């Protein structure tokens, strides 16, 4: 087995993913646990790493996400955009805890295209990883779509994050499918039907300037009319939300998209597939990078910058 060098962690509000990593960021083993909203980080972390500690000693840990927020282990201030990768590494908080070196990445903040404050935590590390995995993203204007609970649309210039916009797409879908009249009676599904999802994308493409709030109710009325099956309601709802998310981003980032060769989607495979489909229906070229691979590559970069260099 390749010798482990550090522990990498993506620690969000509701979920934790820990990886035992080699020096180059390769994952050798993994653990999952509760998010920072459910348990104190400094208490749950030792229990999850106890077996690794016994086998390899207390390896340094590099963490990102809400673990650096006000409800996390240690608060790490947001870094103001434009932010270059070296700025993220330099702003990473490093401290000692019970014989272990801990490094926590900062989040990023900006004033978005709506002239409102916007923030991210965790995605900045995925961006670092994406730059390592695809060096072409470091050159000129590039544009990222990072789908998730809070989808991020990110504009890069020569590898630096200039600004971004958050869409509440994933959280909105989850709330509406579980707590509204749009999806009812056990019809909730996490696997959208491709044809129904595509039909909703077509509907939003037909009315790209429509407000999402004016489209959502047709998920219910189409069921009442009999042209949408109850079991397909969640798929149709997903298509409406993602379709309008993509249409809105295309409007707000028109100049950025014109300068970028394509949109690079960074996220979990299934959700990335949906956004790639939606982007292509809007005549936007799109590529992809796996979200977990980007997280690991980014955490490895922070390990080298925040811990490895200090040890050397």
C-alpha positions as CSV (number, residue, x, y, z in Angstrom):
1,X,0.0,0.0,0.0
2,X,1.2,3.5,-0.8
3,X,2.2,5.3,2.3
4,X,-0.4,7.8,3.5
5,X,0.7,11.4,4.0
6,X,-2.4,13.4,5.1
7,X,-6.1,13.3,5.7
8,X,-8.4,15.3,3.3
9,X,-11.9,16.3,4.3
10,X,-14.8,18.0,2.6
11,X,-17.0,18.9,5.5
12,X,-20.3,20.5,4.8
13,X,-23.4,21.4,6.8
14,X,-25.0,18.0,6.6
15,X,-22.3,15.6,5.4
16,X,-18.6,14.8,5.9
17,X,-16.3,12.9,3.6
18,X,-12.8,12.1,4.9
19,X,-10.0,10.5,2.8
20,X,-6.7,9.0,3.8
21,X,-4.4,10.3,1.0
22,X,-1.0,9.7,-0.4
23,X,1.3,12.7,-0.9
24,X,0.0,13.2,-4.5
25,X,-3.7,13.3,-3.3
26,X,-4.6,9.7,-4.2
27,X,-7.4,8.4,-1.9
28,X,-6.3,5.2,-0.1
29,X,-9.4,4.9,2.2
30,X,-12.5,6.9,3.1
31,X,-14.9,7.6,5.9
32,X,-18.2,9.4,6.1
33,X,-19.8,11.2,9.0
34,X,-22.2,13.9,10.1
35,X,-22.0,17.5,9.0
36,X,-21.0,20.4,11.2
37,X,-24.6,21.3,11.9
38,X,-25.1,18.0,13.6
39,X,-21.9,17.4,15.6
40,X,-18.9,19.3,16.9
41,X,-16.1,18.9,14.5
42,X,-13.4,18.6,17.1
43,X,-15.3,15.8,18.8
44,X,-16.3,13.7,15.8
45,X,-13.1,14.0,13.9
46,X,-11.0,11.9,16.4
47,X,-13.6,9.1,16.4
48,X,-13.5,8.8,12.6
49,X,-9.7,8.9,12.3
50,X,-8.9,6.7,15.3
51,X,-8.1,3.6,13.2
52,X,-5.9,5.6,10.9
53,X,-4.2,7.3,13.9
54,X,-3.4,3.9,15.4
55,X,-1.9,2.6,12.1
56,X,-0.1,5.7,10.9
57,X,0.1,8.2,13.7
58,X,-1.6,11.6,13.7
59,X,-1.3,12.6,10.1
60,X,-1.9,16.3,9.2
61,X,-5.5,17.1,8.0
62,X,-6.6,19.5,5.3
63,X,-10.3,20.4,5.4
64,X,-12.6,22.6,3.4
65,X,-16.3,23.5,3.5
66,X,-18.5,24.7,6.4
67,X,-15.9,23.4,8.8
68,X,-14.4,26.8,8.4
69,X,-17.6,28.7,9.0
70,X,-19.0,30.2,12.3
71,X,-20.6,26.8,13.1
72,X,-17.4,24.8,12.2
73,X,-14.2,23.9,13.9
74,X,-12.4,27.2,13.5
75,X,-13.8,30.2,11.5
76,X,-11.7,31.1,8.5
77,X,-12.6,34.5,7.0
78,X,-13.8,34.7,3.4
79,X,-11.3,35.7,0.9
80,X,-12.4,38.6,-1.4
81,X,-12.5,38.1,-5.1
82,X,-10.7,38.3,-7.4
83,X,-8.9,35.4,-5.8
84,X,-5.9,33.6,-7.3
85,X,-5.0,30.0,-6.2
86,X,-2.0,31.2,-4.4
87,X,-4.2,33.6,-2.4
88,X,-6.4,30.7,-1.3
89,X,-3.3,28.7,-0.1
90,X,-1.9,31.7,1.7
91,X,-5.2,32.4,3.5
92,X,-5.6,28.8,4.7
93,X,-5.8,28.6,8.5
94,X,-3.1,26.3,10.0
95,X,-3.2,25.3,13.7
96,X,-2.3,22.4,16.0
97,X,-4.9,20.3,17.7
98,X,-4.1,17.4,20.0
99,X,-0.8,16.6,18.4
100,X,-2.1,17.0,14.8
101,X,-1.6,19.8,12.3
102,X,-5.0,21.0,10.9
103,X,-5.4,23.3,7.9
104,X,-8.8,24.7,6.9
105,X,-9.4,26.5,3.6
106,X,-11.0,29.9,3.4
107,X,-14.2,30.5,1.5
108,X,-14.6,33.2,-1.1
109,X,-16.8,36.2,-1.3
110,X,-17.7,38.6,-4.1
111,X,-20.3,41.1,-5.3
112,X,-22.2,39.2,-7.9
113,X,-23.7,40.3,-11.2
114,X,-26.9,41.3,-9.3
115,X,-24.7,43.6,-7.2
116,X,-25.4,41.5,-4.1
117,X,-23.0,39.8,-1.7
118,X,-22.3,36.2,-2.6
119,X,-20.2,33.5,-0.8
120,X,-18.9,30.0,-1.2
121,X,-17.2,27.5,1.0
122,X,-15.8,24.2,-0.3
123,X,-16.3,25.1,-4.0
124,X,-13.1,27.1,-3.9
125,X,-11.1,23.9,-3.2
126,X,-12.8,22.2,-6.1
127,X,-11.8,25.1,-8.3
128,X,-8.2,24.6,-7.2
129,X,-8.4,21.0,-8.1
130,X,-10.0,21.7,-11.4
131,X,-7.1,24.0,-12.3
132,X,-4.7,21.2,-11.4
133,X,-6.6,18.6,-13.4
134,X,-7.1,20.8,-16.4
135,X,-4.3,23.3,-16.8
136,X,-6.1,25.0,-19.7
137,X,-8.5,26.5,-17.2
138,X,-5.6,28.7,-16.0
139,X,-5.4,30.6,-19.3
140,X,-7.7,33.4,-20.4
141,X,-11.4,33.6,-19.6
142,X,-13.0,30.4,-18.4
143,X,-16.4,29.6,-17.0
144,X,-17.5,27.0,-14.5
145,X,-20.9,25.5,-13.5
146,X,-20.8,23.8,-10.1
147,X,-24.2,22.2,-9.6
148,X,-25.3,21.2,-6.1
149,X,-27.6,22.3,-3.3
150,X,-26.4,25.8,-4.0
151,X,-25.2,25.8,-7.6
152,X,-22.3,28.2,-8.4
153,X,-21.7,29.9,-11.7
154,X,-18.0,31.0,-11.7
155,X,-16.1,33.3,-14.0
156,X,-12.3,32.8,-14.1
157,X,-9.6,35.0,-15.6
158,X,-6.1,33.5,-15.9
159,X,-6.9,31.0,-13.1
160,X,-8.3,33.6,-10.7
161,X,-11.9,33.6,-9.5
162,X,-13.2,37.0,-10.6
163,X,-16.8,36.7,-9.5
164,X,-19.6,34.1,-9.2
165,X,-23.4,33.8,-8.8
166,X,-25.2,31.3,-6.5
167,X,-28.5,29.7,-7.6
168,X,-30.6,27.9,-5.0
169,X,-31.5,25.2,-7.5
170,X,-30.8,22.1,-5.5
171,X,-32.3,23.3,-2.3
172,X,-35.4,24.7,-4.0
173,X,-36.0,21.4,-5.8
174,X,-35.7,19.4,-2.5
175,X,-38.1,21.7,-0.7
176,X,-40.7,21.8,-3.4
177,X,-40.6,18.0,-4.1
178,X,-41.0,17.2,-0.4
179,X,-43.2,20.0,0.9
180,X,-45.4,21.3,-1.9
181,X,-48.4,20.3,-3.9
182,X,-46.2,19.9,-7.0
183,X,-44.9,16.4,-6.1
184,X,-47.2,14.4,-3.9
185,X,-48.3,11.0,-2.6
186,X,-44.9,9.2,-2.6
187,X,-43.9,10.3,-6.0
188,X,-40.6,11.6,-4.9
189,X,-37.7,10.3,-6.9
190,X,-34.0,11.1,-7.1
191,X,-33.7,9.7,-10.7
192,X,-35.3,12.0,-13.2
193,X,-36.9,10.4,-16.2
194,X,-34.9,11.5,-19.3
195,X,-37.8,12.2,-21.6
196,X,-39.9,14.1,-19.0
197,X,-36.8,16.1,-17.9
198,X,-36.1,17.0,-21.5
199,X,-39.7,18.1,-22.1
200,X,-39.4,20.5,-19.2
201,X,-36.1,21.8,-20.6
202,X,-37.9,22.4,-23.9
203,X,-40.7,24.3,-22.1
204,X,-38.2,26.6,-20.4
205,X,-36.3,27.1,-23.7
206,X,-39.5,28.2,-25.3
207,X,-39.9,30.9,-22.6
208,X,-36.3,31.7,-21.5
209,X,-37.3,35.1,-20.1
210,X,-40.1,33.8,-18.0
211,X,-39.7,33.9,-14.2
212,X,-39.3,30.5,-12.7
213,X,-42.1,31.3,-10.2
214,X,-44.5,31.6,-13.2
215,X,-43.6,28.2,-14.5
216,X,-43.5,26.0,-11.4
217,X,-47.2,25.5,-10.9
218,X,-47.6,23.7,-14.3
219,X,-45.9,20.7,-12.6
220,X,-49.2,20.4,-10.7
221,X,-51.7,21.6,-13.4
222,X,-50.2,19.2,-16.0
223,X,-50.9,16.3,-13.6
224,X,-54.5,17.5,-13.2
225,X,-54.9,17.7,-17.0
226,X,-53.6,14.2,-17.4
227,X,-50.6,14.9,-19.6
228,X,-48.0,14.5,-16.8
229,X,-48.0,11.3,-14.7
230,X,-47.7,11.7,-11.0
231,X,-44.6,9.5,-10.9
232,X,-42.9,11.9,-13.4
233,X,-43.7,15.1,-11.5
234,X,-40.3,15.3,-9.8
235,X,-38.5,14.9,-13.2
236,X,-40.5,17.7,-14.7
237,X,-39.9,19.9,-11.7
238,X,-36.2,19.3,-12.0
239,X,-36.2,20.2,-15.7
240,X,-38.0,23.5,-15.0
241,X,-35.6,24.5,-12.2
242,X,-32.4,23.5,-14.0
243,X,-33.6,24.9,-17.4
244,X,-34.3,28.3,-15.9
245,X,-31.1,28.2,-13.9
246,X,-29.1,27.7,-17.1
247,X,-31.2,30.3,-19.1
248,X,-30.6,32.9,-16.3
249,X,-26.9,32.2,-16.2
250,X,-26.7,32.5,-20.0
251,X,-28.3,36.0,-19.7
252,X,-26.2,37.3,-16.8
253,X,-22.9,36.0,-18.0
254,X,-23.3,36.7,-21.7
255,X,-19.9,38.4,-22.1
256,X,-18.1,35.8,-20.0
257,X,-19.6,32.9,-22.0
258,X,-18.7,34.6,-25.3
259,X,-15.1,34.8,-24.2
260,X,-14.9,31.3,-22.8
261,X,-14.4,28.2,-25.0
262,X,-17.0,26.2,-23.1
263,X,-18.7,25.8,-19.7
264,X,-16.9,23.3,-17.5
265,X,-19.3,21.5,-15.2
266,X,-17.8,20.3,-11.8
267,X,-20.0,18.1,-9.7
268,X,-21.4,14.7,-8.9
269,X,-21.9,12.6,-12.0
270,X,-25.7,12.3,-12.0
271,X,-26.4,16.0,-11.4
272,X,-23.6,17.0,-13.8
273,X,-25.4,14.9,-16.5
274,X,-28.6,17.0,-16.1
275,X,-26.7,20.3,-16.3
276,X,-24.7,19.2,-19.3
277,X,-28.0,18.3,-21.0
278,X,-29.5,21.7,-20.2
279,X,-26.4,23.6,-21.3
280,X,-26.3,21.9,-24.6
281,X,-30.0,22.7,-25.3
282,X,-29.0,26.3,-24.9
283,X,-26.3,25.9,-27.5
284,X,-23.5,26.1,-24.9
285,X,-20.5,23.9,-25.4
286,X,-19.7,22.0,-22.2
287,X,-17.1,19.7,-20.6
288,X,-16.9,18.1,-17.2
289,X,-14.7,17.3,-14.3
290,X,-15.7,14.9,-11.5
291,X,-16.5,16.8,-8.3
292,X,-14.9,14.4,-5.9
293,X,-11.7,14.2,-8.0
294,X,-11.6,18.0,-8.1
295,X,-12.0,18.2,-4.3
296,X,-9.2,15.7,-3.7
297,X,-6.9,17.5,-6.1
298,X,-7.7,20.8,-4.5
299,X,-7.1,19.5,-1.0
300,X,-3.8,17.9,-2.1
301,X,-2.7,21.3,-3.5
302,X,-3.6,22.9,-0.2
303,X,-1.7,20.2,1.6
304,X,1.4,20.9,-0.5
305,X,1.0,24.7,0.0
306,X,-0.1,25.0,3.6
307,X,1.5,22.0,5.2
308,X,4.1,20.3,2.9
309,X,6.0,23.5,2.3
310,X,6.0,24.4,6.0
311,X,7.4,20.9,6.9
312,X,10.1,21.2,4.3
